Amino acid sequence: MTKKEHIEATTPDQRAMSKWDMFATWIGANANNGTWYIGGVIAAVGLIKASTLLVVVGSLSYVLLGFASYMGYKTGLPAMALTRPSFGIKGSIIPSIVNVVQFIGWAAINTFIAATSISIILKDILGWNNSSFHNQFSIIIGIVVMSILHLISISLGEKSVKWIERVGIILVIILVTWESIVVLKTVPFHEIVKYEPAAKFQLPSGKIVDILAAFNLAWVTAAADFSRFTKDKHAATTASFLGANIGLFWFAFIGLIATIATAITINKFDPNNADPSTIAAKLGLGILAMLVIVITSTTANAVNLMAAGSALTNIFHRLKLTPALWIVTLVATAMTFIPVYVASFLTTFETFLDGIGMFLGPEIAIFLIDFFVIRRKNYQVSEFSKVNGNYWYTKGVNPVAIITWAIGVISYLILNKLGFIIATTGATFPAMFITAICYLAANKMIGSKQN
């Protein structure tokens, strides 16, 4: 950290994102392969329970997204810079690292699913068989193609992200509406409603809640990266909330019913069939369906990579956004090869969710409580890079936030072992509540001593 470093808030001229842009950005963020796959994973509890939990967890998570979006709108600062008042100027590097890792991870997941679609298209066009060599080689080609598309989508920073979302969302709406109709024509909806997987495949409600929370809360830590470019409060909050929920409900529901439809069609439920490429192939939806998956990966990863790149600039303060975006895209490309050589995609996906879920909730609880309750929506932007300033704390780190975050993570790990929690609420939201109470209590105690 140097005294020369200075964080610039978004200027009025840069606040060019309209309500539609924000709405399209957040629909595009969730109208993607990962959301589809999540829908397929939660199909293990049947349509009714899965849909109910989807709506409840999604709504709660994206209320928090709206709050975080307001922070970006109010201050004009990127998401991870906004963790400086709570974690400290240097301490904010820790949540920034979590954000870089998780959004590169999400980009890699979406890329792998889209690469699977390209693999199927290639094998269909070229007449390749399902040999191990052809499967692996076609996946590698798919990863390279998707990575080139992603580099194009983020080439101009937030400007290219905005335009890829504007164009992509229209194509996604048209093509996925068609795909939804085909799925429902293949298997009658009343059969999908009645279907329940065998007991050995079913998951407890709390586990489903934690899966959905890990997926949804990731966007909360990136909200300000986009809302800071809008000058309309409702665009930042309401449009973000509605767009993210519509994208989630729509695509997760399609993944949910498509996975169940596939299970009915082949008379076997298999969580590995949850990825959209496998479903599209088994239901005979054709090459056009695969192209939908490629398009949605590009629109979603524009948001993932933007969030990862923005977090990287908070770690390396002299790094500009555009080169940061190129760096995270290339790293995401490298990570996409992990399930090709190391493990099944489902195993990789579940390990990834377990890894990030325990960190996100406590982090979000801390920076939201700090801004809205402790600071009462009043951050001093001029202090965001000042050594020995208001947000310097102890050598640039706020020990209260770090200790509280650790308490939240430990709470998650303990709660995640309790049968009652696993069967009902899951560990994520109770751990967030514990973190919020501890952080608020610690700050009041420190404040009272100082007074």
C-alpha positions, 0 to 999 in steps of 0.5 A: 500500500502506498500513499500515492494510491487513490480510488476514484469513484465512478464519474457522472459520465461513466454512469451510463447503465440504464434500468434495462442494462441492469435488468439484462445484466442480471438476467444474463448472469443467471440465465446460464449453464451453471443455473441450469445445472443447479436446477438439475442437482436440486431435482433430487428432492422432486419438483414441488420441494425443489421449486419452493426452496428455489423461490425462497432462497433466491428471493432472500439472497437477492434482497441482499443483492439489492442492498449490495447494489445500493452500496455501489450506486451510493458510493460509485465504488467497486464491490471489493473496494467497499470491503475496505471500511469493514475489513481494513484497507489491507484486510480487504485483500482477503475477501478480494482473493475469495472473489477472484477464486470463486468467480474464476471458478464459476467462469470455468464451470460455465466454460466446461458445460459450454465446451461439452456442447461444442464437443457434441456439435463437433462429433455430430458434424464430423461423425466422430465416435464416443471413443475416449480420444475423440471425447477428450479432444473435442472437449479441449477444442470446445474449451479453446473456442469458449475462451476466445469468445470470452476474451472478445466479450470482455475486451473493452471492459464494462462497455463490452460486457454491457453490449454482450448482455444487450444482444445476448439476452434477446437471443437467450429469451428466444432460443430458451423459450423454444427449448422449454417448449420442446422439453415439455412436449417430450414429457407431459408436465403432470408426469414431471410433477409426480416424479420423485427420485429413489431415496438413495438420490434424495438430498435433505432440505438443508443441503439444498438450501446451502447449495442454492445459497452458495450459488446465489450469494456469489453475486452479492459480492459482485453487485457494486461492480455493475450498480456503480455504473448507473445513476438510477437507484431503482436500476441499481436495486429493483432491476438487479433484484428482479433480473437476478430472480427471473434468470434464476427461476427461469433457468434453474426451473428449466434444468429442474424439469429437464433433468426429471424429464430425462430421468423419466425418458431413460427410466433412470435418475442420474445427477450426472445428467444434470448438465444441459448438454447431456440433457439436450443430447438425451432428449434429442434437442439438436444442435440449436440447443447446444448453441443456446448453451454456448450463448448463455455461457458467454453472457454469464461469464462476461459478468463472472470475469468482470467480477473476478477482474474487479476484485483482482484490481483491489489486490494489485492496486496499479493493475487496470481493469482491462488487463485484469480481465484478460488475466482472469480469463486465461486463468479460468481457461486453465482451470476448465481443464481440471474436470477433463483430467482429474475428476467427474464434473459433478464431483468437481462442482460439489467440491467447489460449492462446499469450498466457497459456501462457508466463506461467502455468507459471513463476508456478506454479513460483515460488509452489509452490517458495516455499511447499513447499520454501523456507518449508516450508509455514510462512507468517506471515499477520500479515506479509502486509500489513506494510510493511518486514516479512518479505515487503516485500523491495525496496520491496514487490517480490522481485526474485529472483521477478521475474527468475526469472519472466522467465527462465522466460518467456524459456525458454518462448519459446526452447524453443517454437522448438526442433523436438525440444521441439515434437515431444515435451514442449512448452515449458510443463513444461520452462520450469517446471522451469528456473524452479523450479531457478533460483528455488531456487538463487537463494534458497539462494545468498542464504541462504548469503550471509546466514548 
